[in-house]
Amino acid sequence: MQRKLYTTFALVLVLLLTVTACAPQAAETPAATEAPAATEAAATEAAATEAAATEAVEAAPEDPWGNIVFAPGTEVKLAVSSALTAGYAVYGQDMLNGATLAAENFGKLKGWDVVVEGGDDQCEGAPGVTVAEKFAADPTVLGVLGPMCSGTVVAAAVIYNENNMVMISPSSTAIMVTARGHENVFRTVANDDLQAEVTVDFIVNEKGAKKLSLLHDQSTYGQGIAEAVAEKFKAAGGEVLALEGITRGDVDFSAVVSTVLAGEPDAVYWGGMDAEGALLVKQLRDAGFEGVFFGPDGIKSVPSYVEAAGGAAEGSFMTFGAVGGATGYEEFEAQFVEKFGDKPVAYGPGTYDAATILLKAADAVATVDASGNLVIGRKALSDKVRELPFDGVTGHLEFDEKGDLKVVSITVFTATTDDIVPVKTYDFGK
């Protein structure tokens, strides 16, 4: 390096002498006398810049998972995998909106523009794998926000893990999502085990339920949460009358409604999303059921659940990660409404936090090499996500070794005629 600096200085000096010799006599002024000093300073500065760039490269550690390299002028992509068409598109758009707002509020990453790109995984395994393969093949993707549905995560996470790509889901609650030990997989939502615990405590101790029937949509998410609730309800001394599956997309549930009501349950639990949930609660009420109707985070949506069910949704309950009262939530919601025209539906806040965590972690580990490339180590990024405590709009977020949240708040909500409002919050890990 020292030899290189001397060589650079010598070349500059020779050039200077040549230019001075060829210059007209008028150049022999006090200003010209000062020129060599200025040139020397410029040469020194150039050498220092070169040395700094070289040192940056030398200081950048070899990452065992490889590096993400962004050339000058390229954009850093936040990829969002979710359902962007058909029945669950309202949730996917909510996630896109949350990621978009996070990118705007964060600004540039070391001078690089941050953009959001969506991939329609249709809340299904096979399309989710297709989306995962597309994102994994794109060298400008920093990380993935989503997938939304647990069944999609179970399939797609294998691809993201094989490609050492950080994945943070704001909505996937199935226990097996983080149970497989993937170091790159995280979520900003409570798992099914905790949701089930809250559900059972509420329907037993707050509503006095002793007999429970359960329905689910046979998905990884829906069946998983329904089975977890059934297990915990029995452990609490309750009687499980029925555990029945339906087919997603069906609209007539009269046969299964008759089955689950045969034992005269005090409560009916639905494991699934809002489209079928709205139809089920309406058909249950039409069949004369007056007990508690309870569901997971999948039915916490306005308007898709509340309006679709009509008056039948009023008084039903659901669990969701606590939102409100967290750091900056009111400001976030105001920004969200101003930009997108309405409040977040469900997963927008969690996606906002997931995107912000990912960008903050990237900013902490990124370097710029001698060629002007932005370089981010994949394992360094994953490790920084795990170790970075963050107070977001959904609360305090800090991940454990599995990628689950160390501290979780779960709120029981209830539906009114035109809204969904909080009833009781349960805290875990505090």
Protein Blocks (a to p, Z undefined) as FASTA:
>chain_A
ZZmmmmmmmmmmmmmmmmmmmpcfklmcfklmmmmmmmmmmmmmmmmmmmmmmmmmmmpc
cdfkbpadddehiacdddddddfehjllmmmmmmmmmmmmmmmmnopaehiacdddddde
hopaklmmmmmmmmmmpmkbfbdcdjfblklmmmmmmmmmmnopacddfkbmbfklmmno
pakbccfbdcfklmmmmmmmmmmmmnopabdcdddehiaklmmmmmmmmmmmmmnopacf
bdcdddehiablklmmmmmmmnopabdcdeddfklmmmmmmmmmmnopabdcdddfklmc
cfklmmmnmmmlgopacddddeehiahklmmmmmmmmmnopacfklmmmmmmmmmmmmmm
mmmmgccdfkopacddfklmmmmmmmmccddfkbccdddfkopafbdcdddddddfkbcc
dfbdcdehZZ
